[in-house]
């Protein structure tokens, strides 16, 4: 099979690992992308950052680490001492695979050499396999890839399988590389990615159609957009000052953010991370199908678990629904979900992402039909807003969202047009453990485990941990909602 050798992509990964400056990383990416054919661009771009499919694509490789190591073990003959040495030296699984093949391979890679498209199509086959005997067939395909891979190529294969590239290239840097390769403004490339949610498609259009192609980027039904994100505000005075009084306040609900796409009878529901969760929320899909006035729409809302009186339940109750794949009907009865809508991004052929917040809300009111909108207020004073926030708290909600009435919707951006104000409880926590870092953090202590002292027992209970320098992973099933 002709085409770009996978070895070039693997070599690029090695170069990226040795580079730290953003512009230098973008330059390396651009040089590589210019050498690809149009059909190679989408898979190559995704593979560089450890993706096989777009974020919204439900397909997954579902390959275990044991399966990878079984294949590698079949290609190597490493004595225990060598394995122990490699385990101590390797910074991650991909590096361990490379070292094993370098030091203990039974024979050279089988011909012919791998190509980028061949690797991608094999991963496609693996992802689509299901049913009886699929595990053996997947392992056979894996064996075919690793048998033909050089040690460095095998390292990249393993890293892609686990989506842990650890070479310092984020999606943002990758988009900079695409813009540089296509000689386009980065903002244009970033916007197209916000609309399509697929860096591969964005790169293909940028390199083959240029500015004209990217300017056609618009929301697509059943291709979820990355959600617009909010910054934190300390008081209601901040949005009033920032937005010159043009403020909308909405209840901030303790639920799960969802994006809903509807075309006629077809309704799909996506999570905040663009995963399709329709199967777990059949009642929500049915409600949208039966009550939404618009025949085509992309809506944003919050799914909230409620009790028999309609009061919101803690977040972990909702997660029972989102994680449920079997016996869904019983869970629907046990954990009712109430949907609240708060934004409209597309309706009946008209894209609204660039429309101001006030216009999107007016369109949502018309399109919603019998669906419930989140409670909203246009306060005239800070005091009026504070009373609204206190009401949200009394009704069991997290706080309020403050939105600039003149702002557009910016997918995937944590901008200043939305501010969140939460009823916060502070805790003094202590570090009780730490883990050794991986990749670029190899040799450094990282992921500090944080604990709160139980006043009754005197014991320290782990409630979360830090990643890098930010406290981002509080376990909501261990402590009350709202703690930061």
C-alpha positions in Angstrom: 0.0 0.0 0.0 1.5 3.3 -1.0 1.3 6.5 1.0 3.0 8.3 3.8 5.0 5.9 6.0 3.8 5.6 9.6 7.5 5.9 10.6 7.3 9.6 9.6 4.5 10.2 12.1 6.4 8.3 14.8 9.6 10.3 14.1 7.5 13.5 14.4 6.4 12.3 17.8 10.0 11.9 18.9 10.8 15.4 17.7 7.8 16.9 19.5 8.9 15.2 22.8 12.2 17.1 22.5 10.6 20.4 21.8 9.0 22.8 24.3 8.4 26.1 22.6 4.9 26.5 21.2 6.1 28.1 17.9 8.7 25.4 17.3 6.0 22.7 17.9 3.7 24.4 15.5 6.5 24.6 12.9 7.2 20.9 13.2 3.6 20.0 12.8 3.2 22.3 9.8 6.1 20.8 8.0 4.7 17.3 8.5 1.1 18.2 7.4 2.3 19.8 4.1 3.7 16.4 3.0 0.4 14.5 3.4 -2.2 13.8 0.8 -5.7 15.1 1.4 -7.1 11.7 2.5 -4.2 11.2 4.9 -4.7 14.5 6.7 -7.7 13.7 9.0 -6.4 10.4 10.4 -2.8 11.7 10.7 -3.9 14.8 12.6 -6.0 12.9 15.0 -3.3 10.2 15.6 -0.8 12.9 16.5 -2.9 13.8 19.6 -3.9 10.3 20.4 -7.3 10.2 18.7 -8.5 7.8 16.1 -12.0 9.2 15.7 -13.6 12.7 16.2 -14.6 13.4 19.8 -18.3 13.0 19.0 -17.8 9.7 17.3 -19.0 6.9 19.5 -16.6 4.3 18.2 -13.8 3.2 20.5 -10.9 0.7 20.3 -11.7 -1.0 23.6 -8.3 -2.7 23.7 -6.9 -3.6 27.1 -3.3 -3.1 28.2 -3.1 -6.8 28.8 -4.0 -7.4 25.1 -1.2 -5.0 24.0 1.3 -6.6 26.3 0.3 -10.1 25.1 1.1 -9.1 21.6 4.5 -7.5 22.6 5.4 -10.5 24.8 4.8 -12.7 21.7 7.4 -10.7 19.8 10.0 -10.5 22.5 12.0 -12.8 24.8 13.0 -10.6 27.7 14.4 -12.2 30.9 13.0 -11.0 34.3 16.0 -8.8 35.0 15.5 -6.9 31.7 11.8 -6.5 32.4 12.5 -5.1 35.8 15.1 -2.7 34.4 12.6 -1.5 31.8 9.8 -1.1 34.3 12.0 1.2 36.4 13.3 3.2 33.4 10.1 3.7 31.3 8.1 6.8 31.8 4.9 5.3 30.5 3.5 2.2 28.7 4.5 3.4 25.2 8.1 3.8 26.3 8.1 0.4 27.9 6.9 -1.2 24.6 9.7 0.6 22.7 12.4 -0.6 25.2 11.2 -4.1 25.1 11.3 -4.3 21.4 14.7 -2.6 21.2 16.3 -5.0 23.8 14.5 -8.3 23.4 12.8 -8.6 20.0 13.0 -12.1 18.5 13.4 -10.8 15.0 13.2 -7.7 12.7 9.9 -6.0 11.8 7.9 -7.9 9.2 7.6 -6.3 5.8 6.1 -4.2 4.3 6.5 -1.0 6.4 3.3 0.5 7.9 1.6 3.5 6.4 -0.5 6.1 8.1 -3.7 5.1 6.3 -3.1 1.4 7.0 -2.7 2.0 10.7 -5.9 4.1 10.7 -8.0 1.6 8.8 -6.8 -1.2 11.0 -7.9 0.8 14.1 -11.2 1.3 12.4 -11.6 -2.5 12.0 -10.7 -3.0 15.6 -13.3 -0.5 16.8 -16.1 -2.0 14.7 -15.6 -5.5 15.9 -18.1 -6.9 18.3 -19.8 -10.1 19.3 -18.5 -13.6 19.8 -14.8 -14.0 18.8 -14.2 -10.3 18.5 -11.5 -10.3 21.1 -9.4 -12.8 19.2 -9.9 -11.0 16.0 -8.9 -7.7 17.6 -5.7 -9.3 19.0 -4.9 -10.7 15.5 -5.1 -7.3 14.0 -3.0 -5.8 16.8 -0.4 -8.5 16.3 -0.3 -7.6 12.6 0.4 -4.0 13.4 3.0 -4.5 16.1 4.8 -7.3 14.1 5.5 -4.8 11.3 6.3 -1.8 13.6 9.7 -0.6 14.5 10.2 0.1 18.2 9.4 3.8 17.9 6.3 3.0 15.8 5.2 0.5 18.4 5.6 3.1 21.1 3.3 5.5 19.2 0.7 2.7 18.5 0.6 1.9 22.2 0.2 5.6 23.1 -2.6 6.1 20.6 -4.5 3.1 22.0 -4.4 4.8 25.4 -4.7 8.4 24.2 -1.6 9.4 26.3 0.8 11.0 23.8 2.7 13.0 26.4 4.6 15.1 23.8 3.3 18.5 24.8 1.0 19.0 21.8 -2.5 20.1 22.9 -5.3 20.5 20.5 -4.7 24.2 20.5 -1.0 23.8 19.4 -2.1 21.3 16.8 -4.5 23.9 15.4 -1.7 26.4 15.3 0.3 24.0 13.2 -2.7 23.5 10.8 -3.0 27.3 10.5 0.7 27.6 9.8 0.7 24.8 7.2 -2.3 26.3 5.4 -1.1 29.9 5.8 -4.3 31.0 7.5 -5.1 33.0 10.6 -5.2 30.8 13.7 -8.6 32.2 14.8 -10.3 31.0 11.6 -9.0 27.5 12.1 -10.0 27.5 15.8 -13.5 28.7 15.0 -14.0 25.9 12.4 -12.9 23.4 15.1 -15.4 24.9 17.5 -18.1 24.3 15.0 -17.2 20.9 13.7 -15.5 19.3 16.8 -13.1 17.4 14.5 -9.5 18.5 14.1 -9.1 16.1 11.3 -11.8 17.6 9.2 -10.7 21.1 10.0 -7.2 20.3 8.9 -8.4 18.7 5.6 -10.5 21.7 4.7 -7.9 24.2 5.7 -5.2 22.5 3.6 -7.4 21.7 0.6 -10.0 24.5 0.4 -8.3 27.2 2.4 -10.0 30.3 3.9 -13.1 29.9 1.7 -13.8 26.4 3.0 -13.3 27.2 6.6 -15.6 30.3 6.4 -18.4 27.9 5.6 -18.0 26.3 9.1 -21.4 26.2 10.9 -23.1 23.9 13.4 -24.0 20.5 12.0 -26.8 18.4 13.3 -25.6 15.3 15.3 -22.1 16.7 15.3 -22.0 18.3 18.9 -20.3 21.6 19.4 -17.9 22.0 22.2 -19.7 23.8 25.1 -19.1 27.5 25.9 -17.6 27.7 29.3 -17.8 30.2 32.2 -15.3 31.9 34.4 -15.8 32.4 38.2 -16.9 35.6 39.7 -16.7 36.6 43.4 -19.8 38.8 43.5 -22.7 40.0 41.5 -21.2 43.4 41.3 -18.6 42.0 38.9 -20.9 41.1 36.0 -23.0 44.3 36.5 -19.8 46.3 36.0 -18.3 44.2 33.3 -21.5 44.0 31.2 -22.6 47.6 31.9 -25.8 46.4 33.5 -26.8 44.3 30.5 -27.0 41.1 32.6 -29.1 38.0 32.5 -29.1 35.8 35.6 -30.0 32.1 35.4 -30.2 29.4 38.0 -27.0 27.4 38.1 -28.3 23.8 38.4 -26.5 20.9 40.1 -27.0 18.6 37.1 -25.3 17.4 34.0 -24.9 19.7 31.0 -26.4 18.2 27.8 -26.5 19.3 24.2 -29.6 18.0 22.3 -29.8 17.6 18.6 -33.2 17.1 16.9 -34.3 16.5 13.3 -37.8 15.3 13.0 -38.2 12.1 15.0 -34.5 11.7 15.5 -33.2 13.0 18.8 -29.6 12.6 20.1 -28.3 13.8 23.5 -24.6 14.5 24.1 -22.7 15.0 27.3 -20.4 17.9 28.2 -17.6 15.9 26.8 -19.5 15.2 23.5 -20.3 11.5 24.4 -23.6 10.2 23.1 -25.8 9.5 26.1 -29.1 9.1 24.4 -29.4 5.5 25.4 -29.2 6.4 29.1 -31.8 9.2 28.8 -34.7 7.7 26.8 -37.2 9.7 28.8 -35.4 13.0 28.0 -35.3 12.1 24.3 -39.0 11.3 24.3 -39.8 14.5 26.0 -37.9 16.5 23.4 -39.4 14.6 20.6 -42.9 15.2 21.9 -42.8 18.8 23.2 -40.2 20.7 21.2 -41.9 23.1 18.7 -38.9 23.2 16.3 -38.4 20.4 13.9 -34.6 21.0 13.7 -32.6 22.3 16.6 -29.5 22.2 18.6 -30.3 23.0 22.2 -28.3 23.3 25.4 -29.6 22.5 28.8 -29.1 20.8 32.2 -30.4 17.4 33.2 -31.2 17.3 36.9 -32.1 14.3 39.0 -35.2 15.2 41.2 -37.1 13.6 44.1 -40.8 13.0 44.3 -41.4 16.6 45.2 -39.4 17.9 42.2 -36.4 19.1 44.4 -32.9 18.5 42.9 -31.0 15.5 44.2 -27.3 15.4 44.7 -25.1 14.9 41.6 -24.3 11.2 42.3 -27.9 10.3 41.8 -27.8 11.7 38.3 -24.6 9.8 37.5 -26.5 6.5 38.1 -28.5 7.5 35.0 -25.6 8.6 32.8 -23.6 5.4 33.5 -26.5 3.0 33.0 -26.3 0.9 29.9 -28.5 -2.0 31.1 -31.9 -2.1 32.9 -32.4 1.5 31.8 -36.2 1.4 32.2 -36.0 0.5 35.9 -33.5 3.3 36.6 -35.7 5.8 34.8 -38.4 5.0 37.4 -36.0 5.2 40.3 -34.2 8.4 39.3 -36.5 10.8 37.4 -34.7 13.5 35.3 -36.0 17.0 34.7 -34.6 18.9 31.7 -34.1 22.6 31.8 -33.1 24.5 28.6 -30.9 27.6 28.6 -29.6 28.1 25.1 -30.4 27.5 21.4 -27.5 27.3 18.8 -29.4 26.3 15.7 -33.1 26.2 14.7 -34.8 25.1 11.5 -31.9 25.9 9.2 -30.7 29.0 11.0 -27.4 29.1 13.0 -27.5 31.2 16.1 -24.0 30.9 17.6 -23.1 34.4 16.4 -26.3 35.9 17.6 -26.3 37.9 20.9 -27.5 36.1 24.0 -30.8 38.1 24.2 -31.7 37.0 20.6 -30.8 33.3 21.3 -33.0 33.4 24.4 -36.0 34.9 22.5 -35.6 32.2 19.8 -35.4 29.5 22.5 -38.7 30.7 24.0 -40.4 30.3 20.6 -38.8 26.9 19.8 -39.1 25.3 23.2 -42.8 24.5 22.9 -43.7 22.6 26.1 -40.2 22.1 27.4 -39.0 23.9 30.5 -36.6 26.8 30.4 -34.2 27.5 33.3 -35.4 30.2 35.6 -34.1 33.6 34.4 -34.1 37.2 35.5 -32.9 40.5 33.9 -32.1 42.4 37.1 -32.0 46.1 37.2 -29.8 46.3 40.3 -27.2 44.3 42.1 -29.5 44.0 45.1 -32.3 42.5 42.9 -29.7 40.0 41.5 -28.6 39.0 45.0 -32.2 38.3 46.0 -32.5 36.1 42.9 -29.3 34.2 43.8 -30.5 33.7 47.4 -33.8 32.3 46.0 -31.8 29.8 43.9 -29.9 28.7 47.0 -33.1 28.2 49.0 -34.5 26.1 46.2 -31.5 23.8 46.4 -29.4 25.0 43.4 -25.7 25.7 43.2 -25.9 29.4 42.5 -26.5 31.5 39.4 -25.0 32.1 36.0 -24.5 35.7 34.9 -24.5 36.3 31.1 -23.7 39.3 28.9 -26.9 39.9 26.9 -24.8 41.2 24.0 -22.5 38.2 23.8 -22.3 35.6 21.1 -21.9 31.8 21.8 -18.2 30.8 21.7 -17.9 27.0 21.6 -15.1 25.6 23.7 -14.0 28.9 25.0 -13.9 29.8 28.7 -14.5 33.5 28.2 -15.7 36.4 30.3 -19.2 36.6 28.7 -20.4 34.0 31.1 -19.7 34.1 34.8 -20.7 31.6 37.5 -21.4 32.6 41.1 -21.7 29.6 43.4 -22.7 29.3 47.0 -19.3 28.0 48.2 -18.2 26.2 51.3 -14.5 26.3 51.9 -12.4 23.5 53.4 -8.9 23.3 54.8 -7.4 20.1 53.3 -4.1 18.4 53.9 -1.8 16.4 51.6 -1.7 12.8 52.6 -0.1 11.1 49.6 1.5 11.8 46.2 2.2 9.9 43.0 5.2 9.9 40.8 4.6 11.8 37.6 4.6 10.5 34.1 5.9 11.8 30.7 7.3 15.3 31.2 6.7 15.0 34.9 8.8 11.8 35.2 10.9 12.0 38.3 8.7 14.6 40.0 6.0 14.1 42.6 2.6 14.9 41.2 -1.1 14.3 41.8 -1.2 15.2 45.4 -4.0 13.4 47.3 -6.0 15.8 49.6 -7.9 14.8 52.7 -10.3 16.3 55.2 -10.3 15.4 58.9 -13.3 13.5 60.2 -14.2 15.3 63.5 -15.7 12.2 65.0 -13.0 9.7 64.3 -10.0 12.0 63.9 -9.1 10.1 60.7 -8.3 11.8 57.4 -10.6 11.0 54.5 -9.3 11.5 51.0 -11.7 13.7 49.0 -9.8 14.5 45.9 -6.4 15.3 44.4 -4.6 17.9 42.5 -3.4 17.6 38.9 -0.5 19.8 38.1 -1.1 23.0 40.1 -4.8 23.0 40.0 -7.3 21.4 42.4 -9.7 19.9 39.9 -11.0 16.5 41.0 -13.1 16.6 44.2 -15.1 13.5 44.7 -18.6 14.6 44.9 -19.8 11.4 46.4 -17.7 12.0 49.5 -18.4 15.7 50.2 -21.2 18.2 49.6 -21.7 19.9 46.3 -20.2 23.3 46.1 -16.9 22.8 47.8 -13.9 24.1 45.9 
